[in-house]
Amino acid sequence: MRIGLISDIHANLPALEAVLDDMPSVDEIVCAGDVVGYNPWPRECLKRVRAVSSLIVQGNHDRDVETPHRYGHNEMAHAGLELAREELSEAQREWLADLPQRTEFAEGAYRLVHSHPDPNKLGSYVRPAQFPKMRSYLDDYTGIVLGHTHIQHKATIDGRLIVNPGSVGQPRDRDKRAAYAVLDTVADEVDLRRVEYDINRVISRVEECRLPTQTGTRLLSGS
């Protein structure tokens, strides 16, 4: 099977549209969470991700739509969650709250999480340098797919794959292009992909929604 991997959309509709338009033919799409937050299209992105994804796990922003105050130390995150809480219906907010924190796909061969695969380390970042330390979580799996860092990366450890498809809506690896990946579960190989999108459209909408200016302008540097 060929499976599209998306993560950290963060309510960036132009980036999501570009990724879905660029994605080659796949059998299904799975999402590693954070559909909402930061950017100005929470409702539209939630609808689109639900429509195209066979599996979605809960990201930290998805989990905290009802509690934006937890991000009071981060103006951009706080404002994005406030907007999501205002724009999403009660049913949509409940759907986000009910998303699983982890699941499996490809007949149980791959594990899908948003942050750390250890449930006791929920919300912890697994950065590229830490990928080799994930070996103990791979005993029962061919691979793990995760997000959260917004850094696109893959590694193979003892023949097992660990992949972060990167962020669709807010890359932080100094590449401003929207990130995603395509996994071949027969060959157990993954193709990390990037695509250009209209960042100026996001910047304009950020201003219209009175979100912090940096929410849009940071996208220009992929940081």
C-alpha positions as CSV (number, residue, x, y, z in Angstrom):
1,M,0.0,0.0,0.0
2,R,0.9,3.6,-0.5
3,I,-0.1,5.8,2.3
4,G,0.0,9.6,2.5
5,L,1.4,11.0,5.8
6,I,0.3,14.4,6.9
7,S,0.8,16.2,10.3
8,D,0.7,19.6,11.9
9,I,-1.7,21.3,9.5
10,H,-2.3,24.0,12.0
11,A,-5.3,25.5,10.2
12,N,-3.3,26.5,7.2
13,L,-5.7,25.9,4.3
14,P,-3.5,27.0,1.4
15,A,-0.7,24.7,2.5
16,L,-3.2,21.8,3.0
17,E,-4.7,22.3,-0.4
18,A,-1.2,22.4,-2.0
19,V,-0.2,19.2,-0.3
20,L,-3.3,17.4,-1.3
21,D,-3.0,18.6,-4.9
22,D,0.7,17.6,-5.1
23,M,0.2,14.2,-3.4
24,P,0.6,11.3,-5.9
25,S,-2.0,8.5,-6.0
26,V,-2.2,6.8,-2.5
27,D,-4.5,4.1,-1.0
28,E,-5.2,6.2,2.0
29,I,-4.1,9.2,4.1
30,V,-3.3,9.2,7.8
31,C,-2.8,12.3,9.9
32,A,-0.5,12.6,12.9
33,G,-2.4,15.4,14.6
34,D,-2.6,19.1,15.2
35,V,-5.2,19.9,12.6
36,V,-5.9,23.3,14.2
37,G,-4.0,26.0,16.0
38,Y,-2.0,29.0,15.0
39,N,-3.4,29.8,11.5
40,P,-6.8,31.2,10.4
41,W,-8.7,28.4,8.8
42,P,-9.5,25.9,11.7
43,R,-13.0,25.0,10.5
44,E,-12.1,24.5,6.8
45,C,-9.0,22.4,7.6
46,L,-10.9,20.2,10.1
47,K,-13.5,19.5,7.5
48,R,-11.0,18.7,4.8
49,V,-8.8,16.5,7.0
50,R,-11.8,14.5,8.2
51,A,-12.9,14.0,4.6
52,V,-9.5,12.7,3.3
53,S,-8.0,10.9,6.2
54,S,-8.7,7.3,7.2
55,L,-7.0,7.8,10.6
56,I,-6.2,10.9,12.7
57,V,-4.6,11.0,16.1
58,Q,-4.9,13.9,18.5
59,G,-2.3,16.6,18.7
60,N,-1.7,18.9,21.6
61,H,-3.5,21.8,19.9
62,D,-6.4,19.6,19.0
63,R,-6.6,18.6,22.7
64,D,-6.4,22.1,24.0
65,V,-9.0,23.9,21.9
66,E,-11.2,24.3,25.0
67,T,-8.3,25.5,27.2
68,P,-6.4,28.2,25.2
69,H,-5.2,29.6,28.5
70,R,-2.6,26.8,28.7
71,Y,-0.7,28.6,26.0
72,G,-0.8,32.0,27.7
73,H,3.0,32.1,27.5
74,N,2.8,31.8,23.6
75,E,0.9,34.6,22.0
76,M,0.6,32.9,18.6
77,A,-0.5,29.6,20.0
78,H,-3.0,31.2,22.4
79,A,-4.6,33.4,19.7
80,G,-4.9,30.5,17.3
81,L,-6.6,28.3,19.8
82,E,-9.0,31.1,20.8
83,L,-9.9,31.5,17.1
84,A,-10.5,27.7,16.8
85,R,-12.7,27.7,19.9
86,E,-14.8,30.5,18.4
87,E,-15.1,29.1,14.9
88,L,-15.5,25.4,15.5
89,S,-19.0,24.1,16.3
90,E,-19.6,22.2,19.5
91,A,-19.7,18.9,17.5
92,Q,-16.4,19.7,15.9
93,R,-14.7,20.5,19.3
94,E,-16.1,17.3,20.7
95,W,-14.7,15.4,17.7
96,L,-11.2,16.8,18.4
97,A,-11.5,15.9,22.1
98,D,-12.4,12.3,21.3
99,L,-9.6,11.7,18.9
100,P,-7.2,8.8,20.0
101,Q,-3.7,9.7,21.2
102,R,-2.2,6.7,19.4
103,T,-3.3,4.1,16.9
104,E,-2.0,1.6,14.4
105,F,-2.3,1.3,10.6
106,A,-1.2,-0.9,7.8
107,E,-2.7,-4.0,9.5
108,G,-0.9,-3.1,12.7
109,A,2.5,-2.9,11.3
110,Y,2.9,0.9,11.9
111,R,2.2,2.9,15.0
112,L,0.8,6.4,14.7
113,V,1.3,9.1,17.4
114,H,1.6,12.8,17.5
115,S,4.4,13.3,20.0
116,H,6.4,10.7,22.0
117,P,5.3,7.1,21.6
118,D,5.5,6.6,25.4
119,P,2.1,7.5,26.9
120,N,3.8,8.7,30.0
121,K,5.7,11.3,27.9
122,L,2.7,12.7,26.1
123,G,3.6,16.1,24.6
124,S,7.4,15.5,24.6
125,Y,9.3,16.2,21.4
126,V,11.1,13.5,19.5
127,R,13.7,15.5,17.5
128,P,15.8,13.9,14.7
129,A,18.8,13.4,17.0
130,Q,16.5,11.3,19.3
131,F,15.2,9.0,16.6
132,P,17.8,6.2,17.5
133,K,16.5,6.2,21.1
134,M,13.1,5.1,19.8
135,R,14.3,1.6,19.1
136,S,12.6,0.1,22.2
137,Y,9.2,1.4,21.0
138,L,9.6,-0.5,17.7
139,D,9.7,-4.1,19.0
140,D,6.1,-4.8,17.9
141,Y,6.1,-2.6,14.8
142,T,7.7,-2.1,11.4
143,G,7.8,1.6,12.0
144,I,6.5,4.6,13.8
145,V,5.0,7.8,12.3
146,L,4.9,10.9,14.5
147,G,4.8,14.7,14.3
148,H,4.9,17.6,16.8
149,T,8.4,18.9,16.1
150,H,7.5,20.4,12.6
151,I,10.8,19.0,11.4
152,Q,10.7,16.6,8.5
153,H,13.0,13.6,9.0
154,K,13.3,9.8,8.6
155,A,15.6,7.1,9.9
156,T,15.9,3.4,9.8
157,I,17.0,1.6,12.9
158,D,17.6,-2.2,12.9
159,G,15.5,-2.3,9.7
160,R,12.6,-0.4,11.3
161,L,11.4,3.0,10.1
162,I,10.8,6.1,12.1
163,V,9.4,9.1,10.2
164,N,8.1,12.6,10.8
165,P,6.5,13.8,7.6
166,G,7.0,17.4,8.7
167,S,4.5,20.1,9.1
168,V,1.9,20.9,6.4
169,G,1.1,24.3,7.9
170,Q,4.0,25.6,9.9
171,P,7.4,24.0,9.0
172,R,10.3,24.7,11.4
173,D,13.2,23.2,9.5
174,R,14.2,26.4,7.6
175,D,12.3,25.2,4.5
176,K,9.1,27.2,4.0
177,R,7.5,24.7,1.7
178,A,4.6,22.6,3.1
179,A,5.8,19.1,4.1
180,Y,4.3,15.7,3.9
181,A,5.4,12.1,3.0
182,V,4.3,9.0,1.1
183,L,4.9,5.6,2.8
184,D,5.2,2.4,0.8
185,T,4.3,-0.3,3.3
186,V,5.3,-3.1,1.0
187,A,8.9,-1.9,0.6
188,D,8.8,-0.1,4.0
189,E,10.2,3.0,2.4
190,V,9.1,6.6,2.7
191,D,9.4,9.5,0.3
192,L,9.7,12.9,2.1
193,R,8.1,15.6,-0.1
194,R,7.8,19.4,-0.1
195,V,5.5,21.7,-2.1
196,E,5.3,25.5,-2.5
197,Y,2.1,27.3,-1.5
198,D,0.8,30.9,-1.3
199,I,2.1,32.1,2.0
200,N,1.0,35.7,1.2
201,R,-2.6,34.5,1.2
202,V,-2.0,33.2,4.8
203,I,-0.4,36.5,5.9
204,S,-3.4,38.5,4.5
205,R,-5.9,36.2,6.3
206,V,-3.9,36.4,9.5
207,E,-4.2,40.2,9.4
208,E,-7.9,40.0,8.6
209,C,-8.5,37.7,11.6
210,R,-6.4,39.9,13.9
211,L,-4.0,37.1,14.8
212,P,-0.4,38.0,15.7
213,T,1.4,39.2,12.6
214,Q,4.3,36.8,13.2
215,T,1.9,33.9,12.8
216,G,1.9,34.6,9.1
217,T,5.3,36.2,8.6
218,R,7.2,33.3,10.3
219,L,6.1,31.1,7.5
220,L,8.4,33.0,5.1
221,S,11.4,31.6,6.8
222,G,10.1,28.1,7.8
223,S,10.9,28.8,11.4
